[in-house]
Amino acid sequence: MQNNSGRLSIREKVGYGVGDTASNLFFQVFILFLLYFYTDVFGISAAAAGTMFLVTRIWDAVNDPMMGMIADRTNTRWGKFRPYLLWCAVPFGIFGVLMFTTPDISPMGKLIWAYVTYTLMMMIYTAINVPYSALMGVITPNSNERTVVSSFRFVSAFIGMLIVQYSVLKMVEKFGGDNEQLGWQIAMGVLSVLAIILFLITFATTKERVHPPKGQKNTLKQDTLDLFSNMPWLLIGGATIFQLTYLVMRGSIIMYYFEYLVKSQDVVLLGKTYSYSFKELATAFLLSGTIATVIGAVLTNFISRAIGKSKSYAIFLFISGLGCGLVYFLRPDQIVLLFVLQLITSFCVGPVSVLQWAIYTDTADYSEWKKGRRATALIMAASLFALKLGVAIGGASVAWILAGYGYVPNQEQTVRSLQGIRLGISIYPAVFAMVGVVLMAFYPLNKKTMMTIETDLIERRKKYEFDSPETKGE
């Protein structure tokens, strides 16, 4: 139930958040394991996988904004955006399993299968995640409350990340045994069922409260012009591309770094020596980072209230990128220092990830304030495209780096290929993080400006008796 300040119940915040747990059951697999799956399990080359990641973005360039326009024009008894959680949950699970199914066919047939299933999965991901992201922009008119909702969303996302990091490799081994291909198929089947259930929970527990001005009839041309004249959106959209390129490059190469550089080794802790395999070390590395990220996400609202969303985003992205770059100067046997940098880098990712989507919803308010028109789903769709473009560039870059430095799967690596892996987990991704920081230095919607926008919009909605809540933000 929403009160006069535009606040939401814990039930609705949690209900909205678990939708991102569902998404991240797959999104984190894409970041951490997809390239590894394609090269070392499915059986295509790193170069072919990298090209596929980038080529499929050409369709996404049309698909994502198209989905946003469709969602903005959807009208049902459940609202504009919630119905897609109901309609697309099961197809999301089905395509997720097919994507990680390895058919017994020719190499060319495998490549075609990979292109088709990857493209279909990205399409259904768009069909459910564009409306899901847009839902956060209409769940309450209160900008500060949306930041809180975004915190719930990303704590839930990181729970999904923890599930993936802790369970996926274990499930692959348990269900597949010596047949790793079968293990991946069954493991992703388990995650698919869980994702379907969580999406349906989000549908059942949320409500849309902010509506476009009555009588608004935007043309596709007008929507597009509004989007590309929205400077705050252009800046956060550009920052998102570089931020996700950074995160995906770093995440995608972790398995390679631990397998070929860290390897299985003894670790001295508190005077005792422990022996760990590279998979155990990689899992601990990922889990510790996720816990640190969750802590950062939980603290985001306190931090952003003090210094503002855009400043917080830029500062934490800078520190995270710096920590990432410093990994280059460590030896693979300096495990303790490696984990310390992981904790610092990952803690700073928490606020960045939370604030990213809260900032996007502010740009939707800005567009309505400036233009008198609202197209929440298009803005979030274009934002999701920016995210997916960053994922694609990051994944393709790692694949091309591996290929360019002479990486050969499941063999002892050359000095040159090891150098490529070292650069790929440190210096290269850090450069992309810093570009994102520079872009956000020019972001204009500070705390004071957003308070003015929120107050003005509430007064307009009162004046014209819109259907959204008549609330006043803090």
N, C-alpha and C positions, 0 to 999 in steps of 0.2 A: 504494500500500500504506500502511495506517495503522499507526503505531507506538504505543508505550505512552502517549505524551502526546496522542494523538488527532490527530496531525498528518497532513496529506495530501500526496501526491506533487505535484510541479509539474504533471505531466501531467493529474491530475484537477482541479487548480485552474484551469488554462488551459482544460480541456475544459468545466468548468462555466461559466467566464467567457464563452466565445464564444456561449453561448445568449443572453446579453444584447446581444452584438453583433447577433445576428439580430433581437431585439426592437427595438433602437434604429434599425435600418435603416428601420423604419416609424415608431416613436415620435418620432424627431427630425423626420421629415417632417411628422408631425402638428403638432408644436410650431412649426416654422419656416415651413412652406409651405402647410399645409392650408387655412387661412383665405384666404390669397392665391390658392391654386388655385381654391377655390370662387367667390370674388368676381371675379377677373380672368381666369380661364381657363374654368372650368366654366360660369359665368354665372348665379349666383344672388346676391341682395342680401346685404349684410353682416348686416342684421337677421335675415333668414331663416336664414343660416348660424349665427348666434349662438343663435337659438332652437332650432335642430336640435341643436346641441352639448349644450344643457341638457336638452332633452326626452328624448334618448336615455339620459341618466343615470337616468331613472325606471326603465327596464328593468334597468339595471346594478345598481340598488339591490337587486334580487332575484337577478339573474344571478350576480353575483360571490360572495356568500355561499353560494348554491346550489352553485356549482362547488367551493367549498372543502369543503362537506359531502360532495359526491360523491367528491372526491379522497381525503378522509380515510377513506372507506369502501371505497375501491378496494383490491383485493388480487390481485396477479398475480405471476408468477415474476420480473418485473422490479421489483417493489416497488409502492408506492402512487402515486408521482408521476412517475417516469421514463417510464412508458408513454405519457403524454399528449404528450411530446415527439415520439414516434414517430407516434402516431395523428393529431396535429393539424398537423404541419409543412406538409404539402401543401395542406390547406384554407386555412391561413394565407396561403400564397403566392397562391392563386387569388383569395381575397376581396380581398387587397391590390391586385391588378391591376384587378379590377372597380371598386373604389372610385375609382380614378383613370382610369376610362374615361368619356368624355363621349359619350353617345348623341345622335343627331340626332333629337330629339323636342321636343315643346312645352315651354314653361317650366314648366308644372305637372308634366309627365312627368319633367322633369329634377329637380325638387324631390323627387318621389317616389323616383326612382332614387337620389338622394343620401341620403335617409332610410334606404332599404332597405339599400344597400351599406355605408353607414357603420355602421348597427346590426349587420349581420352581421359586419363586420370587428371591431367591438368585442367581439362575442360570442366569436369564435374567438381573439381576443387574450386574452380572459379564460380560455378553455379551455386555452391553452398556458402562459400566464404565471402563473396561480395555482399550478399544480403546479410550474412552474419555480422560483418564489420559495419555495415550501414546501420544495423539495429542499435549499435551503441550510440549513434548520433541522434536517435529518436526515442531512446528509452527514458531520457529526462532532459529538460532544457537547461539544467544547471551545469555550467562548465566545470566547477570544482568537483561536483558529484560524478561527472563523467571521468575525471581523473581517478577517483576512487574505484569506479567500475572497471576502468582500465587496469588498475592494480589487481583487482580480483581476477580479471581476465588473464593477466600474465602470470600470476601465481598459479592459476589453473593450467596455463600453458606449460609452465615449468614442471608441474606435476606430471604432465604428459611426457615431458622431456626425461624426467627421472624414470618413468615407466619404461621408456624406450631404452635408455642407457643401461638400466639394470637388467631388463628382461630379454631384450631381443636376441643377443648372442647366446644367452642361456637357452632360450626356446629353440633357436636354430639347432643347437647341439643336441638338446633333449629329443626334439621331434624328428630330426634328420639323421642323427648318428653320423655314419660315414657319407650319407647322401645329403650334402649341404643344400642342394637345390630344393629338395623336398622340405628340408627344415625351414628354409625361408618362406616357402609357400604356406606352410601350416602356421608359422609364427605370425605372418601378416594376416592370416585368416582370423586368428585370435584377436589381434588388434582391430580388425575390421568390425567384428561383432561389438566390441566395446565402444568403438567410435559411433556406431549406429545408435546405441542406447543413449549415449551422452548427448548427441544432437537432438534426439527426441525429448530429453529432459529440458534442454534449453528452449525448445519450442513450447513446451507445456508451462514453463514457469515465468516467461517474460511477457511484456506488454509494450506496444508502441504508443507514445504519448505526444510526440512532436510531429506535426503535420505541415505540409506545404501551405502557403496562403491559399485561401479558398478561391477557386476559379483559375488557379495557375495552370496554364497550358503552354509549357515550353516546347519549342521545336528542337529537333536534334541539333540543328546548327546553333541555336541559341545556347543550349546546354554546353556544347563544345567550346563556343566563344567564352562563356562564363568561366569554364574550367581553365582555359589557357590565359585568361586575363587575371587569374587569381594568383598574384605573386607569392603570398604565403604558402599556397599549395605547391607552386613550382619549386620553392626552396626546400620544403620538407620532402617533396617527392624526389628531388635530386639527391638529397641527403640519404633518403631511404635506399636508393639504388647503391650508393657507395657503402652504406652501413651493412646492407645484406651481402654485398660482394665480399666485404671484409669478413663477416661472420661465417659465410659459407666456405670461403677459401680456407680459413683457419680450421673450421670443423671438418671439412671433407678430407683433409690430409692427416688428421690426427692418427687414424689407424695405420697409415703408411709410416708415419714418424715413429710410432711405438714398435711396429713390426721390424723395421729395417735399421733404425738408429738406436732407440732405447733397448730393444730386445728384452729377453728374459734376463733378470739380474737379481743380485742380492742387494737389499736395502737395509741400512743400519738406522734403527729408530730407538732412541732412549737406551743406547748401549747394547741393544740386541740386534742380531742379524736375521732378516727374513728373506726367503726366496720367493719371487713372484714371476709368473709368466708375463709376456708382453700384453696378453689379453687382459689379465688381471690388473696390470698397471694402467692400461688404457681405460678400462672400466672405472677404476678408482679416480683417474684423472677427470673423466667426464662427469662422474657423480659429484665429486667435490666441487667442480665448477658450477654445476647446476644448483647445488645447495647455496653456494655463495650468490648466485644470480637471484634465487628466490628471496634471500635476505635483502638484496638490493631492491628488488621489486616491492617488497613489503614496506620499505622505508621511503619509497618514491614520493608519496603524498606529502610527507613531512618536509622533504627536501625541496620539492617544487613550490610549496607554499611559501618557503623562505626566499628563494631566489628566482622563481618563475620557471615555466616549463622549458622554453627554448634554451635558456642559459644552462639549466640542469642537463638537458640533452647534450649540448655541445661539450660541456666540461667532462661529463662521464664518458662520452665517446672518445675524447682526447686521451683520458687516462687509460681507458681500455686498449686503445690502439698503441699507446706507448708501452704498456705491459706486454702486449703481443710482440712488438718489435724486439724487445729485449731478449726474447727467447733465443734469438739467433746467436747471442753471445754465450749461451750455456753449452756445456758439454752434455751429451746424452746421459751420462752417469750422474749428473748433478740433479738427482731426482727431487730432493727437498726444495731446492731453489725453483725447479720447474713447477712444482705444485704451488709454491708461494705466488709465483707470477700468474698461475692459473686462477687462484683465488681472487687476486686483485683484479685481473682482467675480467673475470666472470661476474664479480660483484658489480662492476661498473656497467656491464651489459644489462643488468636488471632495470635500472631507471631508464636507460635508453629505449629498451623495448616497450616499457609501459608508456612512456611519454610520447613515443612515436604516434600511437593511435589516438591518444587524447589530443594531440596537436592537430591531427587530421580532422577530428570532429570540430575543433575550433575554426578550421578553415572553411568548413561548411557553414558555420554561423556567420563568418566574415562575408562569404559570398551572398548569403541572404540579406545581411545588413547593407552590403554595398549595392547589390543589384535588385533586391526586392524579389528574388526568386531563389528557390531551394531545390537542389538536386543531390541529396545526400548519397544515394547509392552510386551515382556516377563518380562523385569525388572519391568515395571509398573504393570503387572499382579501379579507377585510375591509380589510386594508391596501392592497391593490391597488385596491379600490373607493375608498378615501380618495384615493389617487393620481389615479385617473381622474376623481373628482369635482373635484379641484383643476384637472386639465387642462380639464375641461368649463367650470368657472367662469372660469378664465383665458381660454380661447378665446372663450366667450360674452361676457365683459366687454369684451375688445378689440373684438369685433364691434359690441357695443352702443355702446361709446365712439365708434367710427368713425361709426356711424349717427347717434348723438346730436349729434356735432359737425359733421355735414353732409358726410361723406366721399362723393365720387363717384368710382368707379374710372376710371383712365386719362384723367383730366382735371387741369388746373391747379387746385390746391386753394386754398380760401379761407383767410384768416387764422385763422378759427375752427377749421376742420378741421385746420390745421397745429398749432394749440395743443393740440387733442385728441391728436394723434400724439405731441407732446412730452411731455404728461402721461402718456400710455399707455406710454412707454418708461422712465419715471423715477419720478415721485412715486406714482402709483397702485399699481404693483407693489410698491414699497418698503414701503408701508403693510402689505400682506399679509405680507411677510417679517417685519416687526416683531411682528405678532401671533403668528406661529409661534415667535419667540424667547421671548415672554412665556409661552406654554404650556409650553415645555421648561424654564423656570425652576422648574417644580413637579415635574419628572420624578424619581421616587424611587430608581430602580435605579442606584446608583453602583457604582464599581469594587469596593468592599469587599463590598457586598450581593451582587453577581453571583458573587464567589468563593465566598461561603457557599452560594448556591443551587446552583452547579455541583457543589460537593463533596457536598452533601446528596443531590442527584439521583443521583450516581454510586454513593453508598453504598446508596441504595434499590434501584437496578438490580442491584447485586451481591447484595443480600439476597434479592430475589425472582427472581434468575437470569433477568433480561430478556435479550432478544436483542441489545441494543446493546452497544458496546464497553465493557469495564471499564477506563475511563481516568480519570485525574485531571488536571484543568486546572492551569494554572500559578497 
